Amino acid sequence: MSVVILVNSRSGRGRGEAAARAIAAAIGRSARIVPGRPGTAEAESGPIAEALADAAACVVVGGDGTLHGVLPPLIAHGTPV
């Protein structure tokens, strides 16, 4: 199982990706960065949903819209945030 780091590259004026890399480095090998802009279509059936299917936890790097966009698969898979 891995820790998924979901990063919205448009959030934080582009600083999200650097933050995600720093978090991944701190977590270690079990960390997996998943880029993308979570919206209902992408989050519910795509790379985000696939990554969350076997994740032990998820770190969301972005704003409230990013978290809101990924809530459906987080809830569906019971993934802790």
C-alpha positions in Angstrom: 0.0 0.0 0.0 1.1 3.5 -0.7 0.5 7.0 0.4 -1.0 9.0 -2.5 0.0 12.6 -2.8 -2.6 14.2 -5.0 -1.3 17.5 -6.3 -3.2 20.2 -8.2 -0.4 21.8 -10.2 -2.4 25.0 -10.7 -2.9 25.6 -7.0 -0.7 27.9 -5.0 0.6 29.7 -8.1 2.5 26.6 -9.1 4.1 25.9 -5.8 2.1 22.7 -5.2 4.4 20.5 -7.2 7.4 21.5 -5.2 5.5 20.9 -2.0 4.3 17.5 -3.2 7.9 16.5 -4.0 9.1 17.6 -0.5 6.3 15.6 1.1 7.1 12.5 -1.0 10.8 12.8 0.0 9.8 12.9 3.7 7.4 10.0 3.4 9.8 7.8 1.4 9.3 4.9 -1.0 5.7 4.4 -0.2 4.8 7.8 -1.5 3.3 8.2 -4.9 2.6 11.6 -6.5 -0.5 11.7 -8.7 -0.8 15.0 -10.6 -4.0 16.4 -12.0 -6.9 18.7 -11.5 -9.5 16.7 -9.6 -12.9 17.2 -11.0 -15.9 14.8 -10.9 -15.1 13.0 -14.2 -11.3 12.6 -13.6 -11.5 11.9 -9.9 -14.2 9.3 -10.1 -12.8 7.3 -13.0 -9.2 7.8 -14.0 -5.7 7.9 -12.6 -6.9 9.5 -9.3 -9.5 6.9 -8.6 -7.1 4.1 -9.6 -4.4 5.5 -7.3 -6.8 5.7 -4.4 -8.1 2.2 -4.8 -5.2 0.7 -2.9 -3.9 3.7 -1.0 -3.3 3.6 2.7 -3.8 7.3 2.9 -3.9 10.5 0.8 -2.3 13.8 1.1 -4.0 16.5 -0.8 -1.8 19.4 -2.0 -4.1 22.2 -3.2 -7.0 24.3 -2.1 -10.5 23.6 -0.9 -11.6 23.0 -4.6 -9.0 20.3 -4.9 -10.2 18.5 -1.8 -13.8 18.9 -2.8 -13.1 17.5 -6.3 -11.5 14.3 -4.9 -14.0 13.7 -2.1 -16.2 11.2 -4.0 -13.4 8.6 -4.6 -11.9 9.3 -1.1 -15.3 8.4 0.4 -15.9 5.5 -1.9 -12.5 3.9 -1.0 -12.6 4.9 2.6 -9.1 6.5 2.2 -7.9 8.6 5.1 -6.8 12.1 4.3 
